[in-house]
Amino acid sequence: MQVATFTFNGFQENTYVISDATKECVIIDPGCNNLTEQKQLTDYITAQELTPVRLVNTHCHIDHILGNAFVSENYNLDLEAHEGEAIVLEAGEMTGKMYGVPYDPSPKITTFLVPGEYLKFGETSLEILFTPGHSPASVCFHHRESAQVIAGDVLFQGSVGRSDLPGGNHDTLIASIRRELMVLDDETRVYPGHGPSTTVGEERRSNPFLV
């Protein structure tokens, strides 16, 4: 599984395009919110000759959904997320105004992601992990074969997601990380919603919120 990272918008949010040898790809948390960022995303997909087949949100805070409408319309894709994130998605327009961020409203969630099931594309299956605490129903995506996990805003290098936004809870967040992520192998590469990637082992050893 190949993971391409794009850092978009004023929140410096990480958007991910994951693909495999079949050339199918999944776009996760598109944060592109201007023409330059949109072109950067589509140019990569075109250059790699990829076919986007799924549009997915780990959670639906404003910085992770700014490009949902563009990706959905450009590639004719429905939106997929956990059903518990629908209320967060609905607040997107209000949140955009609060932060002064231009926001083309996202389509509604059409397919609900179910923890314990798999997000499938091409020859690849990603296990859906339920990791609430940063938002009401955040999910992560784990590819066991390549030891990689797309973690949204749950776990960062040396830190964890904030829990002071509506629907957040610090104790729930830490419990989610310990239950779903800290049980993975040390070499598992963690791709967070902001900042550089890390590994489970590195965070197990030195993350001040977890040691």
N, C-alpha and C positions, 0 to 999 in steps of 0.2 A: 504494500500500500504506500503510495506517494502522498506526502503532505506538503502543500504550498501555502505559505503564510503571507497575508497582506495586512498592513497596518493602516487603518482608515479613520477618518473623521477626527474632530477635535478631542475626542476622548481617547485617541490612540488605541482603538479597539482592533483586535486580531480577527480577521476573517480567514477562514480556511477553505481550500479546495482540495478534496481528497479524491484520489483516482487509483485505478489499477491497470493491469495490462490490457484490459478490454477497451480502454479509453473512455469508459463511463466515469462520471464524477458526481460528487455530492458537494453542494455549496453550503457551508455552515456559518451562520451568523453574519450575513453580508452587511457590513457597516458603511459601504460606499455611499456618499451622499452629495457628490458633485460629479461633473462630467469627466474630470481628470481621473478620479478614482474608479468610476464606472468603466472607463476605457482601459485602465490598468488591469481590471479584472477580466474583461472580455478579451483583451489582447492576449492574455496568458492562456485562456481557454482555447482561443483560436489557434495560437502558435503551437500548442500541445495537441491539437486536433482532438480535443475532448468533447464529450457529449454530456451536458448536465442532465441528470435524471431525477435529482431530488433537491429540494430546498428545505433546510432544517435550521431550527433555532435551539440552542442549548437552553436558553431562557429568553424572555422578551423585554428586557430593559431597553431603553431607547437607543443606546449606542450599538446594540446588536441587531436592530431591526431597521435601521435607516435605509438599507438597500433591499429590503424584502420586496417592495413593489417593483423596483427596477428588475431584479432577477426573475421574479414571477412573470412579469410581462415579457421580458426579453427572451426567456427560454420556455415559456408556457408551462410553468411549474406551480403546483399547489404548495401551500405552506404546511410543514409538519412540526409539531412541538407537543409537549405534554399538555393535557387538557387543563391542568392547574395553572398554566401560564396564560390562559385566555383573558383573565381579568387584567393582567399586566399589559398584555398587548392592546387591550381596549383603551388603556390609559395613555397610549403612545402619543396621541395628538396633543393632549393636555401637557404631557411631560415635555414634548418638543417645544411648546410655547414657553413653558417655564424656564427652559435652558436657552431659549432663543435659537433653537436649531431648526432649520428648514426640514420638514418631514412630509414626504409623500406617503400617505397612510398605507400601512401594510394590508395585504389581504388577510382575511380571517384564517384561523387554523382549520384546515380541511381534514387532515389525518392526524389522529392523536398517537403520540409515541408512548408505548407501554413498557415500563421497566421490566427487565428480564427477557424481553423479546429482542429481536435483532433488526438493525438498520442494514438493509441489503442493497448492494449495487454490483454490477459486473460479477466478478468471482469473489467478492468480499462481503463479510458479515461482521458488523460491529455490535457488540452487546450494549444495550441501553441500560445505564446505571442511574438509579434515582438518587439525586444528591441535593435535596432542598436545604435551605438555610440562608443562602444569599438572596434567593427569590423563592416564591412558594413551591415551585416544582421544577427546579433546575435538573437537567440530565447531563450525563457525560457519555461519551462513546468510546468503548474499549475494543481495540483490535489485538486479540491475544497473540496471534501468529507473529506479528511484527513488534509486539510489546510497545504499543503506542496508545495514548488516550487523549481525546479532545475533551478538555476539562471546563470550558466556559469560564465563569468567574468564581469557581469553587476553590481552586488551589492555584497559587502563584509561586514563583521562585521566592522563597523566604517569607511568604505571607499567605493569607487566605482572603476570600472575598469579604467585602463589607457586609454587615448584617443589619444596618440601621435604616434601610429602605423598607417601604411597606411590604409586608409578607416575609421579611427577613428575621432570622433568629440565630444568634451566635452559637448557642449550645447545639441547636439542630444542625448547623453547618459543620461544626467540629465532629459531631457524631457521624454525619454523612461521609466526611473525609476519611475518618477512621474505618468505617464499615465498608466503604466501596473502593477507596483508592489506596489506603495504607496496607491493604491485604494483597496488592499486586506485587509482582517481582520488582526488586530494587532497580533493575535496568530499564523498567518501563518509562518511556519518554512521555512527559506531560506537556501538552500544548495548551496554555492558558488563554483566557480572553484578553489579557493585556500583558505586555512584557515578554521576556525571553522564555524559551522552553526550559524545562528542568527534568529531573528524574524522581521517581518515587523514593529511591534510596537516598538521594540528596536531601529531600524534604523530611524523610524519616529521621535523618541524622541531625539536621541543623535548623529546621523551621521552628522558630520560637513559639509558634502557636500549637505545635504538635509534640515537642520534646518534653 
